[in-house]
Each structure stands twice: as C-alpha cells, then as structure tokens.
C-alpha cells in the first residue's frame, strides 16, 4: 500500500495508516457544486480510483449554500450586456452550457429533492428605460434561437408587463432550495465512494501535493482547485476575483404580489418569493469596488439601497422587516466564462463561474473531468 506522505507521519496511528490514510488519485479543493460534481463524475468514470475533497468550512464557504436559489440561465438584458464585451459565439456557447448544467442538476439529483420549481422568470424595466427595453426586444429572435438550440423550446423570451414594470418573461426559469441541493449532492458523492473532509484548511498546492494547516502534506496524482472566487488564494496565476453578494429575507407578508423569479438592472438585482416571504439580493454595482472582498461582511450602502428599492418599488407590506441576511462569495474573471485549465504549476483550476454557479456548475464539472482524463 502506497501511503500518503505526512510531514509528521510518525504521529499517525497504525489504524490511521492502514485504513484511513489512502493514496489518492485526485484531490479536489472545494466542496461546492463544481467540486462535488467533478468528484462524482470522475468517480463514475473511474470507480477504482481514490478521490478526496477538501473543504475548509463546515459548509461550503463560497456561494453554493449562500446564493439566492435561482435556477436561471441569463436574462435578455444580461445577454445583451455581455455582447458588448464578447462575441455572439462566446455568449451563445455559455448560455448553452448554463442550460445544460441546469438540466444535469435536475436529472442527477431530482427536481423534488432540490426543491426545484419552474415558476418562470421576469426581467423588469423602468418606464424611463424605453430605449434599452426596445434594444432588448430587438434581440429576442436571436436569443430565442439560442435557447431553442439548447432546449427545443421556441419563442422562450416574451414581451410582457407586471406590476407597473415593462418586462420580458422567460417560462423556462425558476428557483430551488440551495440547502437541499448541496445536501443531496454531497450525500450522492459520499455514496459513490469519494472521501470528503470538512473543516480542513489548505495552505498551499502543487502539481502532486497539498499542504494542509496543522503541519502535514498529502501527495496525489492530480490536484484540482475548485474554490471559484477564492481561487487566487491558492493559484498564483488565477485572474478570478472575489465578488461578494448580499441577500436578505423578510418576515412573512400578508401582501406579496411577486411570485416567481425577477431580475432588474441587467441582473444586478434579483428577488423572488420564498413562500410568503420576499428574498432579495444583489445591487453589487452600487459599490462594486468594495465588493471584491473575501470577507463575509454586509456592505451598509448596498443594504440601504435594497431596502429603499423594496419600499419604493415592490409594494409589499409597509411594516416588513428583515428576518435573515447574509453574504456569499462568487468568482468573476475577465469575462463570465469559467477559467478551466491546467496551470503552469501543474495544478488544475476550475473557477470564475460568473455568478451562475448553480446553472453552469455541473457542466463545468463534466468538462473538468475530460481535462483531467486527457492528461492521465
């Protein structure tokens, strides 16, 4: 038996060395959707290989269990905005990957198990945004063609209106329960024979080594960093930056005129109903520079903007209050396309999911497995 080399190997008991300390073929850092899914798909293809996932938190510490629970693949406004910086080929391909990822998520885990509901989604436009609204409408034939290629459904994006807003409606979007999602996925990964170690901090990674806090080193054939917004902490040449997102949930409301999912301001603001509660988040563009932070702290400027938006625009109970609030860390690169590659140091990287980890995570995982297999 080839043992993993520990710095303090003399401190290992016989039982640990004989049964608990394995020689791993693949170590994945990060137990979010991408890391867990990569392990699951890799193990499915190679059932005899030993796979370990390391997660520094008790839960995933990025955005997997700290997002808003949207199952969406991009509004017309977001796609139009992306076309200002990327080619149609790139934006179209990413939409397909997001749609494919959502389909895999439902097929692998089951819609009921993850609380998935296809409620439909609205993108909202102010009356003062008539020109921008018309620009979005003019691109709907193109965007509908892209969605039809991915889903087989025609005329997905539709001109609409709701509660005083001009809108574009997409019947194929919905929401899910992020806690149930990660719990179901982790359980499935464990059943496949993958090892997961929570509360395990990684200090440094090399092509075939992972150095942990506490003074020992694991040796493995391949290492994949799947920590999304935290990637630069472990991979020197990662250009992925953290992007903090704020979310809050209200108390139960008597008046709740919003059912389904809603995006506003090119996707920067998003809200949905959570039963009789309102869940709302985003507005990162209000103070964007300060939100490139690893710290889980609430930005008071963004919080106040969202509070005022609810009071002034959403017409819910006037005596509402915040019941729960939190932040989560996403990862953005130069574009919204993920950074998936073997780095110069020999470490594999899967990061920069552009705020769409729920949608694109499993698709990225499938592609990560192909990359790992190509260099056995």
C-alpha positions as CSV (number, residue, x, y, z in Angstrom):
1,X,0.0,0.0,0.0
2,X,1.4,3.4,-1.0
3,X,0.8,5.8,1.8
4,X,0.3,9.5,1.6
5,X,3.4,11.2,3.0
6,X,2.8,13.2,6.1
7,X,5.2,15.8,7.5
8,X,4.5,14.3,10.9
9,X,4.0,10.8,9.7
10,X,5.3,9.3,13.0
11,X,2.2,10.8,14.7
12,X,-0.1,8.6,12.6
13,X,-1.5,5.6,14.4
14,X,-1.4,2.1,12.9
15,X,-5.2,2.2,12.2
16,X,-4.9,5.6,10.5
17,X,-2.1,4.5,8.3
18,X,-3.7,1.1,7.5
19,X,-7.3,2.3,6.7
20,X,-7.9,6.0,7.0
21,X,-4.9,7.4,5.1
22,X,-5.2,6.5,1.5
23,X,-3.1,7.2,-1.6
24,X,-5.3,9.4,-3.7
25,X,-5.5,9.7,-7.4
26,X,-7.3,13.0,-7.3
27,X,-7.7,15.7,-4.6
28,X,-10.3,18.4,-5.2
29,X,-10.2,21.6,-3.1
30,X,-13.7,23.0,-2.6
31,X,-16.9,21.2,-1.8
32,X,-19.3,23.4,-3.7
33,X,-21.4,22.4,-6.7
34,X,-18.4,22.2,-9.1
35,X,-16.1,20.4,-6.7
36,X,-18.6,17.8,-5.6
37,X,-19.9,17.3,-9.2
38,X,-16.4,16.8,-10.6
39,X,-15.7,14.2,-8.0
40,X,-19.0,12.4,-8.7
41,X,-18.4,12.3,-12.5
42,X,-14.8,11.4,-12.1
43,X,-15.6,8.5,-9.7
44,X,-18.4,7.3,-12.1
45,X,-15.8,7.0,-14.9
46,X,-13.1,5.5,-12.7
47,X,-14.7,3.6,-9.8
48,X,-11.4,2.2,-8.6
49,X,-9.6,5.5,-8.3
50,X,-9.4,7.2,-4.9
51,X,-10.8,10.7,-4.8
52,X,-10.7,13.2,-1.9
53,X,-12.5,16.5,-1.5
54,X,-11.1,19.1,1.0
55,X,-13.4,21.9,2.3
56,X,-12.2,24.5,4.8
57,X,-15.7,25.2,6.2
58,X,-18.3,23.2,8.0
59,X,-20.4,24.1,4.9
60,X,-19.0,25.2,1.5
61,X,-17.6,28.7,2.1
62,X,-18.3,30.3,-1.3
63,X,-21.7,30.8,-2.8
64,X,-23.1,27.3,-3.2
65,X,-25.2,27.4,0.0
66,X,-25.2,31.2,0.3
67,X,-26.8,32.2,-3.0
68,X,-30.4,33.3,-3.7
69,X,-31.6,29.9,-5.0
70,X,-32.2,30.9,-8.6
71,X,-32.3,28.4,-11.4
72,X,-31.7,30.7,-14.4
73,X,-29.5,30.9,-17.4
74,X,-29.4,34.6,-18.3
75,X,-31.9,37.4,-19.0
76,X,-32.1,39.2,-22.3
77,X,-30.6,42.3,-20.7
78,X,-27.7,40.3,-19.3
79,X,-27.1,38.6,-22.7
80,X,-27.2,42.0,-24.5
81,X,-24.8,43.5,-22.0
82,X,-22.4,40.5,-22.4
83,X,-22.4,41.1,-26.2
84,X,-20.7,44.5,-25.5
85,X,-17.6,42.6,-24.4
86,X,-17.7,39.2,-26.1
87,X,-18.6,37.6,-29.5
88,X,-22.0,36.1,-30.2
89,X,-20.3,32.7,-30.3
90,X,-19.0,33.0,-26.8
91,X,-22.2,34.3,-25.3
92,X,-24.3,31.7,-27.1
93,X,-22.0,28.9,-26.0
94,X,-22.1,30.0,-22.4
95,X,-26.0,30.1,-22.5
96,X,-26.0,26.5,-23.8
97,X,-23.6,25.4,-21.0
98,X,-25.8,27.0,-18.4
99,X,-28.9,25.4,-19.7
100,X,-27.1,22.1,-20.0
101,X,-25.8,22.4,-16.4
102,X,-29.3,23.1,-15.0
103,X,-30.7,20.0,-16.9
104,X,-27.9,17.8,-15.4
105,X,-28.6,19.2,-12.0
106,X,-32.3,18.2,-12.2
107,X,-31.6,14.9,-13.8
108,X,-28.8,13.9,-11.4
109,X,-30.4,15.0,-8.1
110,X,-34.2,15.1,-8.9
111,X,-36.3,18.2,-9.0
112,X,-38.2,17.3,-5.8
113,X,-35.1,16.6,-3.8
114,X,-33.6,20.1,-4.5
115,X,-36.9,21.9,-4.2
116,X,-36.9,22.9,-7.9
117,X,-39.9,24.7,-9.3
118,X,-40.1,26.1,-12.8
119,X,-42.1,29.2,-12.0
120,X,-40.9,31.3,-14.9
121,X,-38.8,34.5,-14.6
122,X,-39.3,38.1,-15.4
123,X,-36.8,40.8,-16.3
124,X,-38.1,44.2,-15.2
125,X,-37.5,47.5,-16.9
126,X,-38.4,51.0,-15.7
127,X,-40.6,53.3,-17.8
128,X,-37.5,55.5,-18.2
129,X,-35.6,52.6,-19.9
130,X,-37.7,52.5,-23.0
131,X,-34.8,52.7,-25.4
132,X,-32.9,49.9,-23.5
133,X,-36.1,47.9,-23.4
134,X,-36.6,48.2,-27.1
135,X,-32.9,47.2,-27.7
136,X,-33.5,44.0,-25.7
137,X,-36.7,43.3,-27.5
138,X,-34.9,43.6,-30.9
139,X,-32.5,40.8,-29.9
140,X,-35.2,38.4,-28.7
141,X,-35.3,36.5,-32.1
142,X,-31.6,35.8,-31.8
143,X,-31.8,34.8,-28.1
144,X,-34.8,32.6,-28.7
145,X,-32.9,30.8,-31.4
146,X,-30.1,30.1,-28.9
147,X,-32.5,28.8,-26.3
148,X,-34.3,26.6,-28.9
149,X,-30.9,25.1,-29.9
150,X,-30.4,24.1,-26.2
151,X,-33.9,23.2,-25.1
152,X,-36.0,22.5,-28.2
153,X,-38.5,25.2,-27.0
154,X,-39.3,28.1,-29.3
155,X,-40.1,31.7,-28.5
156,X,-38.9,31.5,-24.9
157,X,-38.3,35.2,-24.2
158,X,-41.6,37.0,-24.5
159,X,-42.5,40.7,-24.2
160,X,-44.7,41.2,-21.1
161,X,-45.5,43.6,-18.2
162,X,-46.2,43.1,-14.5
163,X,-47.0,45.3,-11.5
164,X,-46.2,48.6,-13.4
165,X,-43.0,47.4,-15.0
166,X,-42.3,46.6,-18.6
167,X,-40.9,43.1,-18.7
168,X,-39.5,40.2,-20.6
169,X,-40.9,36.8,-19.4
170,X,-39.0,33.5,-19.6
171,X,-41.1,30.5,-18.8
172,X,-38.1,28.1,-18.5
173,X,-36.6,29.7,-15.4
174,X,-37.4,29.0,-11.8
175,X,-35.9,28.5,-8.3
176,X,-34.7,25.8,-6.0
177,X,-33.6,25.3,-2.4
178,X,-29.9,25.7,-2.2
179,X,-29.5,23.9,1.1
180,X,-31.3,20.8,-0.1
181,X,-29.3,20.9,-3.3
182,X,-25.9,20.8,-1.6
183,X,-27.1,18.2,1.0
184,X,-28.4,15.9,-1.7
185,X,-25.3,16.3,-3.9
186,X,-22.9,15.7,-1.0
187,X,-24.8,12.5,0.0
188,X,-24.7,11.2,-3.5
189,X,-21.0,11.9,-3.8
190,X,-20.3,10.1,-0.5
191,X,-22.3,7.1,-1.6
192,X,-20.1,6.9,-4.7
193,X,-17.0,6.2,-2.6
194,X,-15.5,9.7,-2.6
195,X,-14.0,10.9,0.7
196,X,-14.9,14.4,1.9
197,X,-13.1,16.2,4.7
198,X,-14.7,19.4,6.1
199,X,-13.1,21.9,8.4
200,X,-9.8,21.3,6.6
201,X,-7.8,24.3,5.5
202,X,-5.4,24.1,2.6
203,X,-2.2,26.3,2.8
204,X,-0.6,25.5,-0.5
205,X,-1.0,23.4,-3.6
206,X,1.5,21.9,-6.1
207,X,1.1,19.6,-9.0
208,X,1.1,16.5,-6.8
209,X,1.0,17.9,-3.3
210,X,-1.5,19.6,-1.0
211,X,-0.1,21.2,2.2
212,X,-2.7,21.5,5.0
213,X,-2.7,23.6,8.1
214,X,-1.5,21.6,11.0
215,X,1.8,20.6,9.6
216,X,1.3,17.8,7.1
217,X,1.3,17.2,3.4
218,X,-0.8,15.0,1.2
219,X,0.6,13.5,-2.0
220,X,-1.7,12.7,-5.0
221,X,-1.5,12.2,-8.7
222,X,-3.7,15.2,-9.6
223,X,-5.0,18.3,-7.8
224,X,-8.0,20.4,-8.9
225,X,-8.7,23.8,-7.3
226,X,-12.5,24.3,-7.4
227,X,-12.8,27.2,-5.0
228,X,-14.3,29.7,-7.5
229,X,-13.9,33.2,-6.0
230,X,-11.2,32.1,-3.6
231,X,-9.0,30.6,-6.4
232,X,-6.3,33.3,-6.3
233,X,-5.5,32.3,-2.7
234,X,-4.1,29.0,-3.9
235,X,-3.3,29.5,-7.6
236,X,-0.9,32.4,-8.3
237,X,-1.8,33.0,-11.9
238,X,-5.6,32.9,-11.4
239,X,-7.2,36.1,-12.6
240,X,-10.5,35.3,-10.9
241,X,-11.6,37.9,-8.4
242,X,-14.0,37.5,-5.5
243,X,-17.4,39.1,-5.9
244,X,-19.4,39.4,-2.7
245,X,-23.2,39.2,-3.0
246,X,-25.7,40.3,-0.3
247,X,-29.1,38.7,0.3
248,X,-31.9,39.2,2.8
249,X,-35.2,37.5,3.5
250,X,-38.2,39.3,5.1
251,X,-40.7,38.2,7.6
252,X,-43.9,36.5,6.3
253,X,-46.0,39.0,4.5
254,X,-49.8,39.5,4.1
255,X,-49.4,41.3,0.8
256,X,-47.0,39.6,-1.5
257,X,-47.6,40.5,-5.2
258,X,-44.5,38.8,-6.5
259,X,-44.5,35.1,-7.3
260,X,-41.7,33.6,-9.3
261,X,-38.3,35.0,-10.0
262,X,-37.4,38.5,-11.0
263,X,-34.3,40.4,-12.3
264,X,-33.7,44.1,-12.5
265,X,-30.9,46.3,-13.8
266,X,-29.2,43.9,-16.1
267,X,-29.4,41.1,-13.5
268,X,-27.6,43.0,-10.7
269,X,-30.8,43.0,-8.6
270,X,-32.8,39.8,-8.2
271,X,-35.7,38.8,-6.0
272,X,-38.2,36.0,-5.6
273,X,-40.9,34.8,-3.2
274,X,-39.9,32.3,-0.5
275,X,-43.3,31.2,0.4
276,X,-44.9,34.3,1.8
277,X,-41.6,36.0,2.4
278,X,-39.6,38.2,0.0
279,X,-36.0,37.2,-0.8
280,X,-33.9,39.9,-2.5
281,X,-30.3,40.4,-3.2
282,X,-27.6,41.9,-5.4
283,X,-27.1,45.6,-6.1
284,X,-23.3,44.9,-6.2
285,X,-22.9,47.6,-8.8
286,X,-23.9,50.2,-6.1
287,X,-20.5,49.9,-4.5
288,X,-18.7,47.4,-6.8
289,X,-15.1,48.1,-5.8
290,X,-15.7,47.3,-2.2
291,X,-17.4,44.0,-3.1
292,X,-14.2,42.4,-4.4
293,X,-13.6,41.1,-0.9
294,X,-13.1,37.7,0.7
295,X,-14.7,38.9,4.0
296,X,-18.3,37.9,4.8
297,X,-19.5,41.4,5.8
298,X,-22.6,43.3,4.9
299,X,-22.0,46.5,3.0
300,X,-24.3,49.1,4.5
301,X,-24.5,51.1,1.3
302,X,-25.8,48.2,-0.7
303,X,-28.2,47.1,2.1
304,X,-29.7,50.5,2.3
305,X,-30.1,50.7,-1.5
306,X,-32.0,47.4,-1.5
307,X,-34.2,48.4,1.5
308,X,-35.2,51.6,-0.4
309,X,-35.9,49.7,-3.6
310,X,-38.3,47.4,-1.7
311,X,-40.1,50.3,-0.1
312,X,-40.3,52.4,-3.2
313,X,-40.9,49.8,-5.9
314,X,-42.2,46.5,-4.7
315,X,-45.4,47.5,-2.9
316,X,-45.3,44.8,-0.2
317,X,-46.4,45.3,3.4
318,X,-45.2,48.6,4.7
319,X,-44.3,47.1,8.1
320,X,-42.0,44.4,6.7
321,X,-38.6,43.7,8.4
322,X,-35.5,41.7,7.6
323,X,-35.6,38.3,9.1
324,X,-32.3,36.9,7.8
325,X,-29.4,38.4,5.9
326,X,-26.1,37.0,4.7
327,X,-23.3,37.4,2.1
328,X,-21.7,34.9,-0.3
329,X,-18.6,35.0,-2.4
330,X,-18.9,34.5,-6.2
331,X,-16.0,34.5,-8.7
332,X,-15.6,36.6,-11.8
333,X,-12.8,36.6,-14.4
334,X,-12.2,38.9,-17.3
335,X,-15.4,37.5,-18.8
336,X,-18.2,35.4,-17.3
337,X,-16.8,32.3,-18.9
338,X,-15.2,29.9,-16.4
339,X,-11.4,29.6,-16.1
340,X,-10.9,25.8,-16.6
341,X,-7.3,24.8,-17.4
342,X,-4.1,23.1,-16.2
343,X,-1.9,25.9,-14.8
344,X,1.8,26.4,-15.4
345,X,2.4,24.8,-12.0
346,X,0.6,21.6,-13.0
347,X,-2.4,22.3,-10.8
348,X,-5.8,22.1,-12.4
349,X,-8.1,25.1,-12.0
350,X,-11.9,25.3,-12.2
351,X,-13.1,28.8,-11.2
352,X,-14.7,32.0,-12.2
353,X,-18.3,30.9,-12.8
354,X,-19.6,34.4,-13.2
355,X,-22.3,34.4,-10.6
356,X,-24.0,31.4,-12.3
357,X,-22.6,28.5,-10.4
358,X,-26.0,26.9,-9.9
359,X,-26.6,26.8,-13.6
360,X,-23.2,26.1,-15.0
361,X,-21.5,24.1,-12.2
362,X,-22.3,20.6,-13.4
363,X,-21.4,21.5,-17.0
364,X,-18.1,22.8,-15.8
365,X,-17.6,19.7,-13.8
366,X,-18.1,17.4,-16.8
367,X,-15.5,19.5,-18.8
368,X,-13.1,19.4,-15.8
369,X,-13.2,15.6,-15.8
370,X,-12.4,15.5,-19.5
371,X,-9.4,17.7,-18.9
372,X,-8.2,15.6,-16.0
373,X,-8.6,12.4,-18.1
374,X,-6.8,13.9,-21.1
375,X,-3.6,14.0,-19.1
376,X,-3.6,10.7,-17.2
